[in-house]
Amino acid sequence: MIKDFSYFQDRGAFTNPRDDPLTGHLFALEGEEWRAMRHKLTPVFTSGKIKQMSKVIVDVGLRLGDAMDKAVKEAKVEEGNVEIKDLCARFTTDVIGSCAFGLECNSLQDPSAEFRQKGREIFTRRRHSTLVQSFIFTNARLARKLRIKVLPDDLTQFFMSTVKNTVDYRLKNGIKRNDFIEQMIELRAEDQEAAKKGQGIDLSHGLTLEQMAAQAFVFFVAGFETSSSTMSLCLYELALQPDIQQRLREEIESVLANVDGGELNYDVLAQMTYLDQVLSETLRKHPLLPHLIRETTKDYQIPNSDIVLDKGILALIPVHNIHHDPEIYPEPEKFDPSRFDPEEVKNRHPMAYLPFGDGPRNCIGLRFGKIQAKIGLVSLLRRFKFSVSNRTDVPLIFSKKSFLLTTNDGIYLKVERV
């Protein structure tokens, strides 16, 4: 599919920017619209840009540690139970709120903060019944022709007005920040400047406010839910494997001991190789997107066979099954970060690990997502020890209704100060 990408460049996802503007995001766009948007946004997610944003994430990480400390104090002394799934979601909400929208969401201090509530509603509120939703997502083009919407109007209005107000305020007051909105403001300005110079730029292909809002929206949705789930699942696995947890904590302490002031930063994270292995194994065992979907854009004959996939066929890549294939990963249910030792990785097929997809249509924000999760984990593991409690589900029970890998209930762990 990567080699013959021109046949499989679309996801077959629902998108209707005309009537439902927030669905006009990079994840769902097709054909030339996707290609143009991907080209525009790629510079936003370079290592240099993410390094600029990492200071914000570190600051929020400090507040995450304080929020966890408060949760530990409020937990019953004899149990020490803390529900970490929601706490991690509040951390990533504050991170994405700041990095994508330039806003202080304060959900770590206030669990009922508006941005946290809106983020939760995206996944819990439905505009349509399950039957209608099934129709929309299996007949995306027909649903678009029928001008169907999927997002509740008030959620659309909230995110649209948030972006508009932020952009207007910054332009009016000359304010600049190292965040996603600022990058898109600059992209739009570049298009407008090129047009003034007569360089043939068609402003109809420049970033509109609706397009900016849609990209910020998907950055928020994808960034806060996936990273928070990865963090909470990682802490769960570390609670079950105290030796691995201790080895990781020792690496964190050792690396930070050689940094002035012991302060965490983007460059320091690169030295934490075991942290990278632990995170990779978490995503191997618990891929947040259990399967990937690609749609054939024209008839495709499978090489060395007589089988032809007709145009419009949806091809499913079973990521979860690949990650749990015992021929690729022996004892697949075992949590073992050594699977990602450099030599082990080198000996595996590169397509045997797909938590972010691969090829031209892989996850554009994978670097950001990993940095966010790593900073959150380091912020917690420096100060706290995690273990199972009488409220911990072993094994975890995952939802059968969500397209993302998510647990039915919260993840409770015993948390103690180190």
C-alpha positions as CSV (number, residue, x, y, z in Angstrom):
1,M,0.0,0.0,0.0
2,I,3.0,2.3,0.5
3,K,4.6,1.2,-2.8
4,D,1.4,1.7,-4.7
5,F,0.2,4.6,-2.6
6,S,-1.7,6.3,-5.4
7,Y,-4.2,3.4,-5.3
8,F,-4.7,3.7,-1.5
9,Q,-4.3,7.4,-0.6
10,D,-7.8,7.8,0.9
11,R,-9.1,6.6,4.3
12,G,-12.8,6.4,3.2
13,A,-13.6,8.5,6.3
14,F,-16.6,10.9,6.5
15,T,-15.9,14.5,5.7
16,N,-18.3,17.3,4.9
17,P,-16.5,20.7,5.2
18,R,-19.4,22.6,3.6
19,D,-22.0,21.7,6.2
20,D,-19.9,20.3,9.0
21,P,-16.7,22.4,8.9
22,L,-14.8,20.7,11.6
23,T,-14.8,17.4,9.6
24,G,-12.6,19.1,7.0
25,H,-9.5,18.0,8.8
26,L,-6.3,16.2,7.6
27,F,-7.3,12.8,8.9
28,A,-10.5,12.6,6.7
29,L,-9.6,14.8,3.7
30,E,-9.2,13.0,0.3
31,G,-7.2,13.3,-2.9
32,E,-5.7,16.6,-3.8
33,E,-7.4,18.3,-0.8
34,W,-5.5,16.0,1.5
35,R,-2.3,16.3,-0.4
36,A,-2.4,20.1,-0.3
37,M,-3.2,20.2,3.4
38,R,-0.6,17.7,4.3
39,H,2.0,19.8,2.4
40,K,0.9,22.9,4.3
41,L,1.0,21.3,7.8
42,T,4.2,19.2,7.5
43,P,6.4,22.1,8.5
44,V,4.3,22.6,11.7
45,F,5.3,19.2,13.0
46,T,9.1,19.3,12.5
47,S,11.4,18.5,15.4
48,G,12.3,22.1,15.6
49,K,8.7,23.3,16.0
50,I,8.0,20.6,18.5
51,K,11.1,21.5,20.5
52,Q,9.7,25.1,20.7
53,M,6.4,23.8,22.1
54,S,8.0,21.3,24.5
55,K,8.6,24.0,27.1
56,V,4.9,24.5,27.4
57,I,4.4,20.7,27.9
58,V,7.1,20.6,30.6
59,D,5.3,23.4,32.5
60,V,2.0,21.5,32.3
61,G,3.9,18.4,33.4
62,L,4.9,20.2,36.7
63,R,1.2,21.0,37.3
64,L,0.4,17.3,36.6
65,G,2.7,16.3,39.4
66,D,1.0,18.7,41.7
67,A,-2.4,17.5,40.7
68,M,-1.3,13.9,41.4
69,D,0.1,14.9,44.8
70,K,-3.3,16.4,45.6
71,A,-5.1,13.2,44.4
72,V,-2.8,11.1,46.6
73,K,-3.6,13.2,49.7
74,E,-7.3,12.9,49.0
75,A,-7.2,9.1,48.5
76,K,-8.0,6.8,51.3
77,V,-4.8,6.2,53.3
78,E,-5.3,2.4,53.5
79,E,-6.0,2.1,49.8
80,G,-4.2,5.0,48.0
81,N,-6.5,4.5,45.0
82,V,-6.2,7.1,42.3
83,E,-8.1,7.1,39.0
84,I,-5.3,7.9,36.6
85,K,-7.1,7.8,33.3
86,D,-9.0,11.1,33.9
87,L,-6.0,12.7,35.4
88,C,-3.9,12.0,32.3
89,A,-6.7,13.3,30.1
90,R,-6.8,16.5,32.1
91,F,-3.0,16.8,31.5
92,T,-3.2,16.3,27.8
93,T,-6.3,18.6,27.6
94,D,-4.2,21.4,29.2
95,V,-1.2,20.6,26.9
96,I,-3.3,20.6,23.7
97,G,-5.4,23.5,24.8
98,S,-2.2,25.5,25.2
99,C,-0.2,24.2,22.2
100,A,-3.1,24.1,19.7
101,F,-5.3,27.0,20.8
102,G,-3.0,29.1,23.0
103,L,-5.3,28.9,25.9
104,E,-4.9,28.1,29.6
105,C,-7.5,25.4,30.1
106,N,-6.7,24.8,33.8
107,S,-8.4,21.4,33.8
108,L,-5.7,19.9,36.1
109,Q,-6.8,22.4,38.7
110,D,-10.5,22.3,37.8
111,P,-11.8,18.9,36.5
112,S,-15.0,20.6,35.4
113,A,-13.2,23.2,33.2
114,E,-15.0,24.0,30.0
115,F,-12.3,22.6,27.6
116,R,-12.2,19.3,29.5
117,Q,-16.0,19.0,29.3
118,K,-16.0,19.8,25.6
119,G,-13.3,17.2,25.0
120,R,-15.2,14.6,26.8
121,E,-18.4,15.5,24.9
122,I,-16.7,14.9,21.6
123,F,-16.5,11.2,22.5
124,T,-19.7,10.8,24.5
125,R,-22.3,12.9,22.8
126,R,-23.8,11.8,19.5
127,R,-25.8,13.7,17.0
128,H,-27.4,10.6,15.6
129,S,-28.5,7.1,16.6
130,T,-26.1,4.2,16.3
131,L,-27.9,3.0,13.1
132,V,-27.6,6.4,11.4
133,Q,-23.9,6.7,12.5
134,S,-23.3,3.2,11.0
135,F,-24.8,4.5,7.7
136,I,-22.7,7.6,7.7
137,F,-19.4,5.8,8.2
138,T,-20.1,3.0,5.8
139,N,-21.5,5.4,3.1
140,A,-19.4,8.4,3.6
141,R,-19.8,9.9,0.1
142,L,-23.5,9.4,0.0
143,A,-23.8,10.9,3.5
144,R,-21.9,14.0,2.3
145,K,-24.2,14.3,-0.8
146,L,-27.2,14.2,1.6
147,R,-25.4,17.1,3.6
148,I,-25.5,15.1,6.8
149,K,-23.6,16.5,9.8
150,V,-22.0,14.4,12.6
151,L,-21.0,16.9,15.2
152,P,-23.5,18.6,17.5
153,D,-23.9,22.3,16.4
154,D,-22.9,23.7,19.8
155,L,-19.6,21.8,19.8
156,T,-18.9,23.1,16.3
157,Q,-19.7,26.6,17.4
158,F,-17.5,26.3,20.5
159,F,-14.4,25.3,18.6
160,M,-15.0,27.6,15.6
161,S,-15.5,30.6,17.9
162,T,-12.4,29.7,20.0
163,V,-10.2,29.7,16.9
164,K,-11.7,32.8,15.4
165,N,-11.4,34.8,18.7
166,T,-7.8,33.6,19.2
167,V,-6.8,34.6,15.7
168,D,-8.6,37.9,15.8
169,Y,-7.1,38.8,19.2
170,R,-3.5,37.9,18.1
171,L,-3.7,39.8,14.8
172,K,-5.2,42.9,16.5
173,N,-2.7,43.0,19.3
174,G,0.4,41.7,17.5
175,I,0.8,38.7,19.8
176,K,2.9,35.7,18.8
177,R,3.4,32.4,20.5
178,N,5.1,29.1,19.7
179,D,2.0,27.1,19.1
180,F,-0.2,25.5,16.4
181,I,-2.5,28.4,15.9
182,E,0.5,30.7,15.3
183,Q,2.0,28.4,12.7
184,M,-1.3,28.4,10.8
185,I,-1.6,32.2,11.0
186,E,1.9,32.4,9.5
187,L,0.9,29.9,6.8
188,R,-2.1,31.9,5.8
189,A,0.0,35.1,5.8
190,E,2.6,33.5,3.5
191,D,-0.1,32.5,1.0
192,Q,-1.5,36.1,1.1
193,E,2.0,37.6,0.7
194,A,2.8,35.3,-2.3
195,A,-0.4,36.3,-4.0
196,K,0.4,40.0,-3.6
197,K,3.7,39.4,-5.3
198,G,1.9,37.8,-8.2
199,Q,3.5,34.4,-7.7
200,G,0.4,32.6,-8.9
201,I,-0.9,31.5,-5.5
202,D,-4.7,30.9,-5.7
203,L,-6.1,32.2,-2.4
204,S,-8.9,29.7,-2.6
205,H,-6.2,27.2,-1.7
206,G,-4.9,29.2,1.2
207,L,-6.0,28.4,4.7
208,T,-9.5,29.6,5.5
209,L,-10.6,30.2,9.1
210,E,-12.8,27.1,8.8
211,Q,-9.8,25.0,7.7
212,M,-7.7,26.4,10.5
213,A,-10.4,25.5,13.0
214,A,-10.8,22.0,11.6
215,Q,-7.0,21.3,11.9
216,A,-6.9,22.7,15.4
217,F,-9.9,20.5,16.3
218,V,-8.4,17.3,15.1
219,F,-5.1,18.2,16.8
220,F,-7.0,18.5,20.0
221,V,-9.1,15.4,19.6
222,A,-6.3,13.2,18.4
223,G,-3.7,14.6,20.8
224,F,-5.5,14.6,24.1
225,E,-7.3,11.2,23.8
226,T,-4.6,9.1,22.3
227,S,-1.7,10.4,24.5
228,S,-3.7,10.3,27.7
229,S,-4.8,6.7,27.0
230,T,-1.2,5.7,26.2
231,M,0.1,7.3,29.4
232,S,-2.5,5.6,31.6
233,L,-2.0,2.2,29.9
234,C,1.7,2.6,30.4
235,L,1.4,3.3,34.1
236,Y,-0.9,0.3,34.4
237,E,1.7,-2.0,32.8
238,L,4.4,-0.5,35.0
239,A,2.2,-1.1,38.1
240,L,2.1,-4.8,37.1
241,Q,5.8,-4.9,36.5
242,P,7.6,-3.1,39.4
243,D,11.1,-4.1,38.2
244,I,10.5,-2.5,34.9
245,Q,9.1,0.6,36.6
246,Q,12.1,0.9,38.9
247,R,14.6,0.5,36.0
248,L,12.8,3.3,34.2
249,R,12.8,5.5,37.2
250,E,16.5,4.9,37.7
251,E,17.2,5.9,34.1
252,I,15.1,9.1,34.6
253,E,17.0,10.0,37.8
254,S,20.4,9.2,36.2
255,V,19.8,11.3,33.2
256,L,18.4,14.3,35.0
257,A,21.2,14.2,37.6
258,N,23.5,15.3,34.9
259,V,21.4,18.3,33.9
260,D,21.8,21.7,35.5
261,G,19.0,22.1,38.0
262,G,17.6,18.7,37.1
263,E,15.2,20.3,34.7
264,L,13.5,18.3,32.0
265,N,13.7,19.5,28.4
266,Y,13.4,18.3,24.8
267,D,17.0,17.3,24.4
268,V,17.2,15.4,27.7
269,L,14.4,13.1,26.6
270,A,16.5,11.8,23.7
271,Q,18.9,10.4,26.3
272,M,16.2,8.3,28.0
273,T,16.4,5.3,25.7
274,Y,14.6,2.9,28.0
275,L,11.7,5.3,28.3
276,D,11.4,5.1,24.5
277,Q,11.4,1.3,24.7
278,V,8.7,1.3,27.4
279,L,6.5,3.7,25.5
280,S,7.0,1.7,22.3
281,E,6.0,-1.6,24.0
282,T,2.9,0.1,25.4
283,L,1.9,1.1,21.9
284,R,2.7,-2.4,20.7
285,K,0.5,-4.1,23.2
286,H,-2.2,-1.4,23.2
287,P,-2.4,0.3,19.8
288,L,-4.9,3.1,20.2
289,L,-6.2,2.5,16.6
290,P,-6.7,-1.2,16.5
291,H,-7.0,-1.2,12.7
292,L,-6.2,1.2,9.9
293,I,-8.4,1.6,6.8
294,R,-7.5,2.6,3.3
295,E,-9.9,3.0,0.3
296,T,-8.9,2.0,-3.2
297,T,-9.1,5.1,-5.4
298,K,-9.0,2.9,-8.6
299,D,-9.1,-0.7,-9.5
300,Y,-6.0,-2.5,-8.1
301,Q,-4.6,-5.9,-9.1
302,I,-2.8,-7.6,-6.2
303,P,0.7,-8.4,-7.5
304,N,1.4,-12.0,-8.5
305,S,-2.3,-12.9,-8.4
306,D,-5.6,-12.7,-10.3
307,I,-7.3,-10.8,-7.5
308,V,-8.6,-7.3,-8.4
309,L,-9.8,-4.9,-5.7
310,D,-12.4,-2.7,-7.3
311,K,-12.4,1.0,-6.9
312,G,-14.1,2.0,-3.6
313,I,-13.2,-1.1,-1.7
314,L,-12.2,-0.5,2.0
315,A,-9.0,-2.4,2.9
316,L,-8.5,-3.0,6.6
317,I,-5.0,-3.4,8.2
318,P,-5.4,-5.3,11.5
319,V,-2.8,-3.5,13.6
320,H,-3.9,-5.1,16.9
321,N,-3.6,-8.6,15.3
322,I,-0.2,-7.8,13.8
323,H,1.1,-6.5,17.2
324,H,-0.2,-9.7,18.9
325,D,1.1,-12.2,16.4
326,P,3.2,-14.7,18.3
327,E,5.4,-15.4,15.3
328,I,6.4,-11.7,15.3
329,Y,6.2,-11.0,19.0
330,P,6.6,-14.2,21.1
331,E,4.3,-14.2,24.2
332,P,2.5,-11.2,22.8
333,E,0.5,-10.6,26.0
334,K,3.7,-10.1,28.0
335,F,4.8,-6.6,28.5
336,D,8.5,-6.6,27.5
337,P,10.3,-3.4,26.5
338,S,13.3,-5.4,25.4
339,R,11.4,-6.1,22.2
340,F,12.5,-2.6,21.2
341,D,16.2,-3.1,21.8
342,P,17.9,-1.8,18.6
343,E,19.0,-5.2,17.5
344,E,15.5,-6.7,18.0
345,V,13.9,-3.9,16.0
346,K,16.4,-4.3,13.2
347,N,15.5,-8.0,12.9
348,R,11.8,-7.4,12.5
349,H,9.9,-6.4,9.4
350,P,9.4,-2.6,9.5
351,M,5.6,-3.0,9.0
352,A,5.3,-5.3,12.1
353,Y,4.9,-2.1,14.2
354,L,2.2,0.3,13.1
355,P,0.8,2.4,16.1
356,F,1.0,5.5,13.9
357,G,0.5,3.9,10.5
358,D,3.2,4.3,7.9
359,G,3.9,5.8,4.6
360,P,2.7,9.2,3.3
361,R,-0.5,9.0,5.2
362,N,1.0,8.1,8.6
363,C,0.1,10.2,11.7
364,I,1.5,13.7,11.1
365,G,1.6,14.4,14.9
366,L,3.4,11.2,16.0
367,R,6.5,13.2,17.2
368,F,4.3,15.5,19.2
369,G,2.2,12.7,20.7
370,K,5.3,10.8,21.8
371,I,7.0,13.9,23.4
372,Q,3.8,14.8,25.2
373,A,3.4,11.2,26.6
374,K,7.1,11.0,27.6
375,I,7.1,14.4,29.4
376,G,3.9,13.4,31.3
377,L,5.3,10.0,32.3
378,V,8.7,11.5,33.5
379,S,6.8,14.1,35.5
380,L,4.9,11.4,37.3
381,L,7.6,8.7,37.7
382,R,10.1,11.2,39.2
383,R,7.7,11.7,42.1
384,F,5.4,8.7,42.5
385,K,5.4,4.9,42.6
386,F,2.5,3.0,41.0
387,S,1.2,-0.4,42.0
388,V,-2.0,-2.4,41.7
389,S,-4.8,-1.9,44.2
390,N,-7.9,-3.7,45.2
391,R,-9.8,-1.6,42.5
392,T,-7.4,-2.4,39.7
393,D,-9.0,-4.4,36.9
394,V,-6.6,-7.3,35.9
395,P,-6.9,-7.8,33.0
396,L,-8.4,-4.5,31.8
397,I,-11.8,-4.6,30.2
398,F,-11.9,-2.7,26.9
399,S,-14.9,-1.0,25.3
400,K,-16.5,-2.7,22.3
401,K,-18.2,0.4,21.2
402,S,-15.3,2.8,20.6
403,F,-13.2,2.9,17.4
404,L,-10.3,3.7,19.7
405,L,-8.8,1.2,22.2
406,T,-10.2,2.5,25.5
407,T,-11.2,0.9,28.7
408,N,-14.8,0.7,29.8
409,D,-14.1,2.3,33.2
410,G,-11.4,4.2,34.9
411,I,-7.9,2.8,35.6
412,Y,-7.4,2.7,39.4
413,L,-3.9,2.3,40.8
414,K,-2.3,2.7,44.2
415,V,0.0,5.8,44.1
416,E,2.6,6.6,46.7
417,R,5.2,9.4,46.8
418,V,8.7,8.2,46.0
